[in-house]
Amino acid sequence: MTVVSVVASVTFTILLSCGVRFISSAKVTANQGLRARGTLSLGYAFIGLAGLLVLYCLYLIVPQFH
């Protein structure tokens, strides 16, 4: 169980940090007058995946959901 917790935590951290990085990069690019829709969408997709990971981990923790 400890290995799964560590892997889930590391995966969550990577997904969240990538999402924040891509959103920040898109905002900087937009401030320079360029279009950054793809980067912004990718950032939100990473944050969405991090949220889905949290929901899946909660599903695994709570036995009433099984």
A tleap script that builds the chain and sets N, CA, C and O, in Angstrom:
source leaprc.protein.ff14SB
mol = sequence {
  NMET THR VAL VAL SER VAL VAL ALA SER VAL
  THR PHE THR ILE LEU LEU SER CYS GLY VAL
  ARG PHE ILE SER SER ALA LYS VAL THR ALA
  ASN GLN GLY LEU ARG ALA ARG GLY THR LEU
  SER LEU GLY TYR ALA PHE ILE GLY LEU ALA
  GLY LEU LEU VAL LEU TYR CYS LEU TYR LEU
  ILE VAL PRO GLN PHE CHIE
}
set mol.1.N position { 0.820 -1.195 0.000 }
set mol.1.CA position { 0.000 0.000 0.000 }
set mol.1.C position { 0.867 1.263 0.000 }
set mol.1.O position { 0.471 2.284 -0.562 }
set mol.2.N position { 2.016 1.201 0.610 }
set mol.2.CA position { 2.887 2.366 0.683 }
set mol.2.C position { 3.410 2.752 -0.694 }
set mol.2.O position { 3.503 3.937 -1.015 }
set mol.3.N position { 3.753 1.753 -1.512 }
set mol.3.CA position { 4.277 2.037 -2.851 }
set mol.3.C position { 3.203 2.706 -3.700 }
set mol.3.O position { 3.498 3.637 -4.450 }
set mol.4.N position { 1.976 2.248 -3.591 }
set mol.4.CA position { 0.879 2.837 -4.355 }
set mol.4.C position { 0.650 4.285 -3.928 }
set mol.4.O position { 0.400 5.146 -4.772 }
set mol.5.N position { 0.732 4.553 -2.655 }
set mol.5.CA position { 0.545 5.921 -2.160 }
set mol.5.C position { 1.634 6.846 -2.674 }
set mol.5.O position { 1.359 7.979 -3.070 }
set mol.6.N position { 2.853 6.372 -2.667 }
set mol.6.CA position { 3.973 7.190 -3.149 }
set mol.6.C position { 3.828 7.453 -4.648 }
set mol.6.O position { 4.017 8.579 -5.107 }
set mol.7.N position { 3.496 6.418 -5.398 }
set mol.7.CA position { 3.342 6.582 -6.846 }
set mol.7.C position { 2.189 7.534 -7.163 }
set mol.7.O position { 2.316 8.381 -8.046 }
set mol.8.N position { 1.085 7.406 -6.464 }
set mol.8.CA position { -0.054 8.302 -6.680 }
set mol.8.C position { 0.307 9.740 -6.322 }
set mol.8.O position { -0.084 10.668 -7.030 }
set mol.9.N position { 1.040 9.933 -5.247 }
set mol.9.CA position { 1.447 11.285 -4.847 }
set mol.9.C position { 2.395 11.915 -5.855 }
set mol.9.O position { 2.263 13.089 -6.199 }
set mol.10.N position { 3.340 11.131 -6.318 }
set mol.10.CA position { 4.296 11.647 -7.309 }
set mol.10.C position { 3.581 11.963 -8.624 }
set mol.10.O position { 3.845 12.992 -9.246 }
set mol.11.N position { 2.681 11.083 -9.041 }
set mol.11.CA position { 1.928 11.321 -10.273 }
set mol.11.C position { 1.065 12.567 -10.161 }
set mol.11.O position { 1.000 13.364 -11.097 }
set mol.12.N position { 0.404 12.742 -9.029 }
set mol.12.CA position { -0.414 13.932 -8.808 }
set mol.12.C position { 0.439 15.193 -8.869 }
set mol.12.O position { 0.055 16.181 -9.494 }
set mol.13.N position { 1.591 15.154 -8.220 }
set mol.13.CA position { 2.478 16.316 -8.206 }
set mol.13.C position { 2.966 16.660 -9.607 }
set mol.13.O position { 3.020 17.833 -9.978 }
set mol.14.N position { 3.321 15.645 -10.383 }
set mol.14.CA position { 3.793 15.882 -11.746 }
set mol.14.C position { 2.673 16.457 -12.612 }
set mol.14.O position { 2.894 17.417 -13.350 }
set mol.15.N position { 1.476 15.880 -12.528 }
set mol.15.CA position { 0.361 16.377 -13.330 }
set mol.15.C position { 0.003 17.814 -12.965 }
set mol.15.O position { -0.221 18.646 -13.844 }
set mol.16.N position { -0.051 18.099 -11.679 }
set mol.16.CA position { -0.413 19.441 -11.242 }
set mol.16.C position { 0.650 20.462 -11.632 }
set mol.16.O position { 0.318 21.556 -12.088 }
set mol.17.N position { 1.917 20.118 -11.456 }
set mol.17.CA position { 2.978 21.068 -11.794 }
set mol.17.C position { 3.056 21.308 -13.298 }
set mol.17.O position { 3.315 22.430 -13.732 }
set mol.18.N position { 2.831 20.257 -14.100 }
set mol.18.CA position { 2.800 20.447 -15.552 }
set mol.18.C position { 1.630 21.337 -15.958 }
set mol.18.O position { 1.771 22.192 -16.832 }
set mol.19.N position { 0.488 21.141 -15.333 }
set mol.19.CA position { -0.668 21.978 -15.627 }
set mol.19.C position { -0.421 23.435 -15.305 }
set mol.19.O position { -0.740 24.315 -16.104 }
set mol.20.N position { 0.139 23.693 -14.152 }
set mol.20.CA position { 0.427 25.079 -13.755 }
set mol.20.C position { 1.473 25.687 -14.682 }
set mol.20.O position { 1.379 26.859 -15.047 }
set mol.21.N position { 2.464 24.893 -15.061 }
set mol.21.CA position { 3.517 25.394 -15.943 }
set mol.21.C position { 2.950 25.763 -17.311 }
set mol.21.O position { 3.272 26.824 -17.844 }
set mol.22.N position { 2.112 24.905 -17.886 }
set mol.22.CA position { 1.559 25.189 -19.200 }
set mol.22.C position { 0.591 26.370 -19.164 }
set mol.22.O position { 0.567 27.174 -20.096 }
set mol.23.N position { -0.195 26.483 -18.118 }
set mol.23.CA position { -1.113 27.621 -18.012 }
set mol.23.C position { -0.328 28.922 -17.848 }
set mol.23.O position { -0.675 29.935 -18.454 }
set mol.24.N position { 0.723 28.899 -17.034 }
set mol.24.CA position { 1.559 30.090 -16.860 }
set mol.24.C position { 2.228 30.482 -18.171 }
set mol.24.O position { 2.285 31.660 -18.523 }
set mol.25.N position { 2.726 29.494 -18.881 }
set mol.25.CA position { 3.377 29.753 -20.163 }
set mol.25.C position { 2.389 30.327 -21.170 }
set mol.25.O position { 2.736 31.223 -21.940 }
set mol.26.N position { 1.172 29.821 -21.169 }
set mol.26.CA position { 0.152 30.337 -22.084 }
set mol.26.C position { -0.218 31.774 -21.739 }
set mol.26.O position { -0.426 32.592 -22.635 }
set mol.27.N position { -0.301 32.083 -20.473 }
set mol.27.CA position { -0.637 33.446 -20.067 }
set mol.27.C position { 0.472 34.423 -20.472 }
set mol.27.O position { 0.187 35.534 -20.921 }
set mol.28.N position { 1.729 34.013 -20.314 }
set mol.28.CA position { 2.849 34.871 -20.713 }
set mol.28.C position { 2.829 35.079 -22.229 }
set mol.28.O position { 3.042 36.191 -22.711 }
set mol.29.N position { 2.574 34.010 -22.970 }
set mol.29.CA position { 2.516 34.111 -24.424 }
set mol.29.C position { 1.362 35.005 -24.855 }
set mol.29.O position { 1.505 35.789 -25.792 }
set mol.30.N position { 0.229 34.897 -24.189 }
set mol.30.CA position { -0.918 35.741 -24.516 }
set mol.30.C position { -0.636 37.211 -24.204 }
set mol.30.O position { -1.103 38.099 -24.917 }
set mol.31.N position { 0.113 37.464 -23.158 }
set mol.31.CA position { 0.461 38.845 -22.811 }
set mol.31.C position { 1.407 39.462 -23.833 }
set mol.31.O position { 1.478 40.685 -23.953 }
set mol.32.N position { 2.135 38.622 -24.571 }
set mol.32.CA position { 3.033 39.121 -25.617 }
set mol.32.C position { 2.297 39.335 -26.931 }
set mol.32.O position { 2.903 39.750 -27.918 }
set mol.33.N position { 1.004 39.056 -26.954 }
set mol.33.CA position { 0.211 39.293 -28.145 }
set mol.33.C position { 0.116 38.087 -29.069 }
set mol.33.O position { -0.368 38.218 -30.193 }
set mol.34.N position { 0.552 36.948 -28.635 }
set mol.34.CA position { 0.496 35.740 -29.454 }
set mol.34.C position { -0.634 34.838 -28.984 }
set mol.34.O position { -1.142 35.001 -27.875 }
set mol.35.N position { -1.025 33.892 -29.821 }
set mol.35.CA position { -2.089 32.955 -29.447 }
set mol.35.C position { -1.469 31.734 -28.759 }
set mol.35.O position { -0.414 31.245 -29.163 }
set mol.36.N position { -2.135 31.265 -27.733 }
set mol.36.CA position { -1.618 30.118 -26.977 }
set mol.36.C position { -2.760 29.205 -26.553 }
set mol.36.O position { -2.785 28.724 -25.420 }
set mol.37.N position { -3.695 28.967 -27.450 }
set mol.37.CA position { -4.854 28.138 -27.088 }
set mol.37.C position { -4.448 26.701 -26.781 }
set mol.37.O position { -4.941 26.106 -25.823 }
set mol.38.N position { -3.555 26.146 -27.589 }
set mol.38.CA position { -3.144 24.754 -27.393 }
set mol.38.C position { -2.454 24.544 -26.060 }
set mol.38.O position { -2.721 23.570 -25.356 }
set mol.39.N position { -1.573 25.456 -25.723 }
set mol.39.CA position { -0.853 25.346 -24.457 }
set mol.39.C position { -1.797 25.510 -23.280 }
set mol.39.O position { -1.675 24.803 -22.279 }
set mol.40.N position { -2.727 26.428 -23.394 }
set mol.40.CA position { -3.690 26.640 -22.320 }
set mol.40.C position { -4.597 25.425 -22.155 }
set mol.40.O position { -4.884 25.006 -21.034 }
set mol.41.N position { -5.041 24.867 -23.267 }
set mol.41.CA position { -5.891 23.668 -23.208 }
set mol.41.C position { -5.136 22.494 -22.609 }
set mol.41.O position { -5.693 21.726 -21.825 }
set mol.42.N position { -3.871 22.356 -22.976 }
set mol.42.CA position { -3.058 21.280 -22.428 }
set mol.42.C position { -2.869 21.441 -20.920 }
set mol.42.O position { -2.892 20.457 -20.180 }
set mol.43.N position { -2.685 22.670 -20.472 }
set mol.43.CA position { -2.550 22.925 -19.037 }
set mol.43.C position { -3.797 22.544 -18.265 }
set mol.43.O position { -3.720 21.920 -17.207 }
set mol.44.N position { -4.953 22.926 -18.805 }
set mol.44.CA position { -6.200 22.562 -18.138 }
set mol.44.C position { -6.454 21.065 -18.195 }
set mol.44.O position { -7.058 20.502 -17.282 }
set mol.45.N position { -5.998 20.414 -19.263 }
set mol.45.CA position { -6.133 18.958 -19.356 }
set mol.45.C position { -5.304 18.267 -18.274 }
set mol.45.O position { -5.762 17.302 -17.662 }
set mol.46.N position { -4.087 18.757 -18.039 }
set mol.46.CA position { -3.253 18.184 -16.978 }
set mol.46.C position { -3.897 18.372 -15.607 }
set mol.46.O position { -3.875 17.455 -14.787 }
set mol.47.N position { -4.463 19.536 -15.351 }
set mol.47.CA position { -5.115 19.771 -14.069 }
set mol.47.C position { -6.360 18.888 -13.939 }
set mol.47.O position { -6.664 18.395 -12.853 }
set mol.48.N position { -7.075 18.692 -15.044 }
set mol.48.CA position { -8.218 17.793 -15.030 }
set mol.48.C position { -7.819 16.356 -14.733 }
set mol.48.O position { -8.506 15.658 -13.987 }
set mol.49.N position { -6.706 15.910 -15.317 }
set mol.49.CA position { -6.203 14.567 -15.028 }
set mol.49.C position { -5.802 14.418 -13.564 }
set mol.49.O position { -6.017 13.369 -12.958 }
set mol.50.N position { -5.218 15.475 -13.000 }
set mol.50.CA position { -4.864 15.434 -11.579 }
set mol.50.C position { -6.123 15.308 -10.723 }
set mol.50.O position { -6.132 14.575 -9.734 }
set mol.51.N position { -7.162 16.007 -11.094 }
set mol.51.CA position { -8.430 15.900 -10.368 }
set mol.51.C position { -9.044 14.511 -10.486 }
set mol.51.O position { -9.566 13.974 -9.509 }
set mol.52.N position { -8.983 13.926 -11.687 }
set mol.52.CA position { -9.481 12.567 -11.859 }
set mol.52.C position { -8.680 11.559 -11.053 }
set mol.52.O position { -9.233 10.586 -10.540 }
set mol.53.N position { -7.381 11.790 -10.940 }
set mol.53.CA position { -6.546 10.911 -10.122 }
set mol.53.C position { -6.966 10.973 -8.656 }
set mol.53.O position { -7.014 9.947 -7.977 }
set mol.54.N position { -7.268 12.168 -8.173 }
set mol.54.CA position { -7.722 12.314 -6.789 }
set mol.54.C position { -9.045 11.580 -6.582 }
set mol.54.O position { -9.223 10.887 -5.581 }
set mol.55.N position { -9.960 11.729 -7.517 }
set mol.55.CA position { -11.244 11.033 -7.395 }
set mol.55.C position { -11.065 9.519 -7.437 }
set mol.55.O position { -11.740 8.801 -6.700 }
set mol.56.N position { -10.179 9.031 -8.274 }
set mol.56.CA position { -9.939 7.594 -8.354 }
set mol.56.C position { -9.320 7.073 -7.054 }
set mol.56.O position { -9.679 5.995 -6.579 }
set mol.57.N position { -8.400 7.835 -6.489 }
set mol.57.CA position { -7.792 7.413 -5.222 }
set mol.57.C position { -8.822 7.403 -4.097 }
set mol.57.O position { -8.797 6.516 -3.244 }
set mol.58.N position { -9.716 8.372 -4.086 }
set mol.58.CA position { -10.789 8.358 -3.088 }
set mol.58.C position { -11.695 7.156 -3.283 }
set mol.58.O position { -12.160 6.559 -2.312 }
set mol.59.N position { -11.947 6.797 -4.542 }
set mol.59.CA position { -12.747 5.609 -4.834 }
set mol.59.C position { -12.077 4.359 -4.270 }
set mol.59.O position { -12.749 3.475 -3.739 }
set mol.60.N position { -10.763 4.292 -4.386 }
set mol.60.CA position { -10.042 3.122 -3.879 }
set mol.60.C position { -10.001 3.077 -2.347 }
set mol.60.O position { -9.950 2.000 -1.754 }
set mol.61.N position { -10.022 4.238 -1.723 }
set mol.61.CA position { -9.908 4.297 -0.275 }
set mol.61.C position { -11.233 3.940 0.410 }
set mol.61.O position { -11.242 3.210 1.401 }
set mol.62.N position { -12.345 4.453 -0.113 }
set mol.62.CA position { -13.646 4.280 0.544 }
set mol.62.C position { -14.261 2.950 0.097 }
set mol.62.O position { -14.598 2.795 -1.076 }
set mol.63.N position { -14.408 1.999 1.006 }
set mol.63.CA position { -14.921 0.686 0.593 }
set mol.63.C position { -16.405 0.680 0.228 }
set mol.63.O position { -16.850 -0.255 -0.439 }
set mol.64.N position { -17.175 1.660 0.626 }
set mol.64.CA position { -18.587 1.703 0.310 }
set mol.64.C position { -18.845 1.962 -1.179 }
set mol.64.O position { -19.943 1.712 -1.676 }
set mol.65.N position { -17.837 2.459 -1.877 }
set mol.65.CA position { -17.990 2.737 -3.312 }
set mol.65.C position { -17.826 1.486 -4.164 }
set mol.65.O position { -18.166 1.503 -5.347 }
set mol.66.N position { -17.317 0.416 -3.596 }
set mol.66.CA position { -17.042 -0.792 -4.393 }
set mol.66.C position { -18.271 -1.603 -4.534 }
set mol.66.O position { -18.246 -2.657 -5.169 }
savepdb mol mol.pdb
quit
